[in-house]
Amino acid sequence: MAVTVLVLRALGIGDLLTAVPALRALRAAYPDDRLVLAAPDGLRDLVALVGAVDELLPTAGLGQLAWPGPPPKLAVNLHGSGPESLRDLLATGPAALLAHHHPDFPGVPGLAWRDDLHEVDRWCRLLEYARLDVDRTALRLPVPPGPSPAPDAVVVHPGAAFPARRWPPERFARVVGDLVAAGHRVVLTGSAGERDLARGIAERAGLGEDAVLAGRTGLAGLAALVAGASLVVCGDTGAGHLATAFGTPSVLLFGPTPPRLWGPPPSARQHVVLWTGNVGDPHGGEPDEGLLLLSEERVLAAARAALEARVPHG
């Protein structure tokens, strides 16, 4: 496997998981080549489950791609439309480049970018532009090898990358408290930086420190936790994409980005998507007005219905 296919996707959990069908299509198209994924090192445990990548090249973000070898046979831009991502890949001197077109590089051919596509469809469409076969439904990951820190628990993930996508903590506390009162075990997840958020929700809901797993699991532990959960309740964030990847029933609070761009496949009936129809800035500094229209009662009703139905994984 001396010849290399280099793929750039130096983003987060959800970004990796929405690119899984494209990665698997590249693996099938180039079975004898070494497929290298330039992505953050923290995603290593998740990348291993994809089953399509030979090597992870730690790349924290744009401008940080340090290609160590000879020019790759093919460089594939699954990061964005450019120009930064295109510049990073062109610097490796690839024999061929598969990417969207950007006006800063008029001599570099590529597919026209579209803003109205689901993130999964965007990258599948790029590979189809190169006449590769893609299975858009190939999103599932195998169950992680490690044990779940809290088997069969309800996983509540209150954080998100930007305030615009964060439902208020006092509302999460009401949902958590009612689910606990109904006899369900609930744990709160998140990054180390979200530990105080999770702890505050737990205190409001009357839960102890043992229910706060934020900052304590790592990605492998979070993946095992979601894979073995009875239900996941979260916003438009990586935990929701993990639920899609493992077929775990979920209640997803969307806003301000519409689920038609980042949500689970409509055919996956175990996922309940709540969205009021408002579209806004996903990088905003305040909770989105549309997201705030989702009441505790509506979220609780969806969670109770999913738990009572005992919808199977997958």
C-alpha atoms as one frame of an Amber mdcrd trajectory, in Angstrom:
protein
   0.000   0.000   0.000   2.611   2.518  -1.092   0.253   4.920  -2.859  -1.742
   7.292  -0.665  -5.204   8.807  -0.704  -5.198  11.817   1.633  -8.524  13.063
   3.042  -8.884  16.340   4.973 -11.677  16.559   7.564 -10.081  18.428  10.485
 -13.294  19.100  12.383 -15.396  17.577  15.192 -17.384  14.471  16.097 -20.490
  15.234  14.063 -18.391  16.302  11.096 -16.546  12.987  11.104 -19.712  10.931
  11.429 -21.498  12.694   8.575 -18.493  11.920   6.352 -18.542   8.163   7.092
 -20.384   7.171   3.854 -17.873   9.185   1.824 -14.905   7.638   3.631 -16.273
   4.146   3.078 -16.861   4.904  -0.593 -13.232   6.023  -0.955 -12.098   2.830
   0.760 -14.117   0.745  -1.693 -12.849   2.716  -4.689  -9.176   2.485  -3.668
  -8.909  -0.865  -1.841  -5.165  -1.272  -2.420  -4.106   2.262  -1.467  -3.268
   3.687   1.926  -6.102   5.960   3.050  -4.905   8.686   5.421  -7.381  10.944
   7.234  -6.152  14.353   8.411  -8.318  15.002  11.477  -7.929  15.903  15.172
  -6.082  13.290  17.210  -8.897  13.275  19.764 -11.104  11.491  17.230  -8.767
   8.490  16.966 -11.006   6.032  18.856 -13.977   6.950  16.693 -12.004   6.821
  13.441 -11.003   3.248  14.301 -14.680   2.226  14.280 -15.281   3.574  10.764
 -13.345   0.703   9.222 -12.174   2.701   6.211  -9.081   4.587   7.383  -5.573
   3.132   7.473  -3.934   6.022   9.292  -4.995   9.123  11.208  -2.732  12.110
  10.598  -3.254  14.401  13.633  -4.485  17.733  12.246  -6.106  20.133  14.688
  -7.561  22.455  12.057  -6.917  24.506   8.954  -3.335  25.584   8.409  -2.041
  22.673  10.503  -1.796  19.905   7.934   1.790  18.636   8.137   2.148  16.099
   5.341   5.255  13.976   5.990   5.546  11.837   2.873   5.797  12.024  -0.915
   2.922  13.677  -2.796  -0.314  11.696  -2.431  -1.945   9.994  -5.384  -5.206
  11.746  -4.567  -6.139  14.505  -2.121  -9.811  14.752  -1.163 -11.276  17.856
   0.436 -14.042  16.755   2.801 -13.399  19.782   5.014 -15.138  22.613   3.174
 -15.215  24.714   0.036 -11.932  26.537   0.663  -9.862  28.547   0.200  -7.929
  27.507   3.331  -8.647  23.792   2.990  -7.757  23.839  -0.705  -4.510  25.632
   0.063  -3.597  23.012   2.684  -4.181  20.116   0.292  -2.493  21.702  -2.721
   0.611  22.230  -0.587   1.037  18.435  -0.412   1.527  18.348  -4.214  -1.126
  15.724  -4.995  -1.229  14.039  -8.384  -4.993  14.618  -8.376  -7.397  16.684
  -6.272 -11.088  16.068  -5.588 -12.763  19.162  -4.147 -15.402  21.823  -4.554
 -14.478  24.755  -6.746 -13.410  28.050  -5.203 -12.925  31.326  -7.135  -9.570
  31.937  -5.434  -8.275  28.928  -7.414  -9.663  29.482 -10.932  -7.321  26.903
 -12.458  -8.368  24.134 -10.084 -11.441  22.234 -11.310 -14.096  21.230  -8.844
 -17.766  20.756  -8.108 -19.971  23.795  -7.493 -20.721  24.286  -3.791 -24.335
  24.194  -2.608 -25.563  25.497   0.753 -28.899  23.656   0.664 -27.604  20.086
   1.019 -27.578  17.795   4.029 -24.012  17.378   5.231 -24.030  13.668   4.374
 -25.322  14.360   0.871 -22.750  17.121   0.306 -19.772  14.762   0.504 -21.509
  11.863  -1.210 -22.321  14.205  -4.092 -18.656  15.206  -4.319 -17.613  11.569
  -4.700 -20.339  10.957  -7.252 -18.910  13.911  -9.183 -15.757  11.758  -9.446
 -17.914   8.830 -10.648 -17.524   6.835  -7.443 -20.309   4.672  -6.017 -21.594
   5.891  -2.644 -24.071   4.420  -0.174 -25.604   7.420   1.612 -27.114   5.149
   4.274 -23.747   3.732   5.412 -23.734   5.743   8.659 -23.763   2.969  11.238
 -20.736   2.126  13.381 -20.097  -1.124  15.254 -20.571  -1.107  19.012 -17.359
   0.088  20.717 -15.266  -2.632  22.353 -15.218  -1.090  25.851 -17.994  -1.367
  28.448 -20.514   1.405  28.951 -19.949   3.533  32.089 -23.730   3.471  32.682
 -25.529   0.714  30.767 -29.135   1.373  29.739 -29.124   4.901  31.189 -30.798
   7.945  29.709 -27.944  10.114  28.429 -28.577  13.857  28.590 -25.986  15.968
  26.803 -26.808  19.648  27.511 -23.828  21.358  25.877 -23.129  22.479  22.326
 -20.299  24.214  20.515 -22.072  27.595  20.443 -24.627  29.257  22.744 -27.129
  29.514  19.879 -27.558  25.721  20.043 -27.798  25.384  23.840 -31.218  24.833
  25.353 -31.366  26.540  28.796 -29.910  24.460  31.675 -32.938  25.027  33.899
 -35.099  23.362  31.243 -32.745  20.401  31.012 -32.934  20.160  34.814 -36.735
  19.916  34.684 -36.535  17.137  32.084 -33.872  15.261  34.044 -35.787  15.591
  37.321 -39.021  14.278  35.833 -37.271  11.321  34.174 -35.554  10.420  37.452
 -38.873  10.688  39.295 -40.321   8.238  36.756 -37.652   5.703  37.719 -35.096
   6.167  34.952 -31.370   6.370  35.550 -30.056   9.597  34.004 -26.440  10.624
  33.433 -25.134  13.947  32.159 -22.323  14.066  29.615 -20.125  16.699  28.040
 -16.556  17.876  27.739 -14.342  18.860  30.657 -15.276  22.467  29.961 -18.966
  21.568  30.316 -18.587  19.826  33.655 -19.867  22.804  35.642 -22.882  23.023
  33.326 -23.657  19.344  33.877 -23.059  19.595  37.617 -25.437  22.538  37.915
 -28.181  20.641  36.080 -27.639  17.594  38.279 -27.924  19.668  41.441 -31.133
  21.314  40.226 -32.561  17.877  39.424 -31.525  16.399  42.775 -28.859  14.084
  41.377 -25.515  13.293  42.954 -22.012  13.663  41.577 -22.060  10.093  40.274
 -24.576  11.147  37.611 -22.173  13.736  36.191 -19.982  12.025  33.592 -19.014
  15.218  31.752 -15.247  15.400  31.401 -14.791  11.890  32.812 -15.439   9.528
  29.906 -13.249  10.528  26.959 -14.533   9.910  23.450 -14.271   6.118  23.673
 -16.268   6.116  26.892 -18.862   8.504  25.500 -19.261   6.318  22.418 -19.758
   3.200  24.549 -22.182   5.102  26.776 -24.328   6.278  23.850 -24.197   2.865
  22.166 -25.584   1.235  25.322 -28.043   3.968  26.347 -31.801   3.554  26.496
 -32.225   7.105  25.149 -30.147  10.162  24.265 -31.515  13.674  24.798 -29.440
  16.494  23.337 -29.267  19.403  20.948 -27.689  19.646  17.527 -24.286  18.330
  18.572 -21.902  15.383  18.364 -23.837  13.249  20.853 -26.803  13.240  18.502
 -24.640  12.024  15.638 -23.305   9.267  17.896 -26.903   8.191  18.531 -27.425
   8.000  14.766 -24.185   6.049  14.315 -25.127   3.431  16.923 -28.871   3.344
  16.230 -29.656   4.534  19.763 -33.118   6.104  20.244 -32.841   9.859  20.693
 -34.757  13.087  21.222 -32.939  15.844  19.352 -33.555  19.540  19.989 -32.791
  21.406  16.784 -32.260  25.107  16.295 -31.218  27.343  14.710 -29.945  24.935
  12.014 -32.754  22.925  10.374 -32.567  19.139  10.719 -32.794  18.758   6.939
 -29.149  19.934   6.871 -27.685  18.118   9.894 -30.341  15.793  11.310 -30.612
  11.997  11.262 -32.019  10.230   8.181 -35.817  10.580   8.047 -36.058   6.808
   7.663 -34.431   6.256  11.101 -37.646   6.224  13.117 -35.966   5.771  16.495
 -34.884   9.436  16.418 -37.411  12.122  17.355 -36.440  15.522  15.967 -37.965
  18.609  17.625 -37.727  21.847  15.659 -39.962  24.906  15.521 -39.033  25.918
  11.983 -36.954  28.982  12.843 -33.636  29.332  10.988 -30.866  31.478  12.469
 -27.149  31.820  13.060 -25.755  28.539  14.469 -22.683  30.411  15.742 -24.662
  33.037  17.660 -23.792  34.104  21.173 -27.296  33.659  22.637 -29.747  30.735
  22.599 -31.705  30.794  19.353 -35.250  32.136  19.636 -36.615  29.128  17.794
 -34.830  26.735  20.124 -36.330  28.572  23.098 -39.804  27.867  21.722 -39.270
  24.199  22.606 -40.945  23.747  25.976 -40.001  21.330  28.743 -43.397  19.665
  28.299 -42.763  18.951  24.616 -39.305  17.487  25.262 -40.577  15.434  28.190
 -43.468  14.073  26.157 -41.104  12.954  23.402 -38.700  11.352  25.892 -41.452
   9.556  27.788 -42.978   8.247  24.555 -39.625   6.913  23.344 -38.891   5.204
  26.668 -42.370   3.722  27.014 -42.254   2.393  23.462 -38.918   0.712  24.195
 -37.840   1.365  20.624 -35.023  -1.080  19.812 -31.580   0.095  18.801 -31.078
   0.270  15.093
